[in-house]
Amino acid sequence: PTVALPLTAYGATLGTAAVLASDPELAPGARNIAGLNIPNSDPRSRLGVGALLFTLSDGLIVLRRIFARGSRSRRVSEGVILATYAGAQYLLADPRAHR
């Protein structure tokens, strides 16, 4: 209960970022399927996938806390979490997408 309010605000912020990053106007030349810009040569088209990976990374943290009991499963899940987080940061922080 003590973290419910901050986590709710964080989740709302994360969801808003994901929606805004998939705006078709960001990359007018990209195909948009189910509200997600499909990456192409335009770096802006990758922002939605980056936001989706970031959301996935955070979701995996929750799943790891709930389900990963053994040492090996925790190590594997940490690797997947770090890979999705690094991929998200790469796509979201690409300077070419912010020109």
C-alpha positions in Angstrom: 0.0 0.0 0.0 2.8 2.5 0.7 4.1 2.2 -2.9 0.7 2.1 -4.6 0.5 5.8 -5.4 4.0 6.2 -6.8 3.7 3.0 -8.8 0.4 4.1 -10.2 1.9 7.4 -11.3 4.9 5.6 -12.8 2.7 3.2 -14.7 0.5 6.0 -16.0 3.7 7.9 -17.1 5.1 4.8 -18.8 1.8 4.1 -20.6 1.6 7.7 -21.8 5.2 7.6 -23.1 4.4 4.4 -25.0 1.3 5.9 -26.6 3.1 9.1 -27.5 6.1 7.3 -28.9 3.9 5.4 -31.3 2.3 8.5 -32.8 2.1 8.0 -36.5 3.0 11.6 -37.0 6.4 11.0 -35.6 7.4 8.9 -38.6 4.9 9.6 -41.4 6.6 7.2 -43.7 6.4 4.2 -41.4 3.6 1.6 -41.5 1.5 1.6 -38.3 0.0 -1.7 -37.2 -2.2 -1.9 -34.1 -1.0 1.5 -33.0 2.7 0.7 -33.3 5.0 2.2 -35.9 6.9 -0.5 -37.7 10.6 0.4 -37.7 12.1 1.4 -41.0 15.0 3.6 -42.1 13.6 6.6 -40.2 15.0 6.5 -36.6 11.8 8.1 -35.3 9.9 5.0 -36.3 11.8 3.0 -33.7 10.6 5.1 -30.7 7.4 3.1 -30.2 9.3 -0.2 -30.1 11.7 1.3 -27.6 8.8 2.4 -25.4 7.3 -1.1 -25.7 10.6 -2.7 -24.7 10.9 -0.4 -21.8 7.4 -1.4 -20.6 8.2 -5.1 -21.2 11.4 -4.7 -19.1 9.5 -3.3 -16.2 6.8 -6.0 -16.5 9.5 -8.7 -16.4 10.9 -7.2 -13.2 7.5 -7.9 -11.5 7.3 -11.4 -13.0 10.8 -12.1 -11.8 9.9 -11.1 -8.2 6.9 -13.3 -8.3 8.0 -16.4 -10.1 11.8 -16.7 -10.2 12.7 -18.7 -7.2 15.9 -20.5 -8.0 19.4 -19.0 -8.6 19.5 -20.0 -12.3 16.0 -18.6 -13.1 16.8 -15.3 -11.4 20.1 -15.0 -13.4 18.4 -15.8 -16.7 15.5 -13.4 -16.0 18.0 -10.7 -15.0 19.7 -11.2 -18.3 16.5 -10.8 -20.2 15.5 -7.8 -18.2 18.8 -6.1 -18.8 18.7 -6.9 -22.5 15.2 -5.5 -23.0 16.2 -2.4 -21.0 19.4 -1.8 -23.0 17.5 -2.3 -26.2 14.9 0.2 -25.1 17.4 2.8 -24.1 19.3 2.4 -27.4 16.1 2.9 -29.4 14.7 5.8 -27.2 18.0 7.7 -26.8 19.1 7.5 -30.4 20.1 11.2 -31.2 19.0 10.8 -34.8 15.4 10.2 -33.7 15.4 13.6 -31.8 16.6 16.0 -34.6 
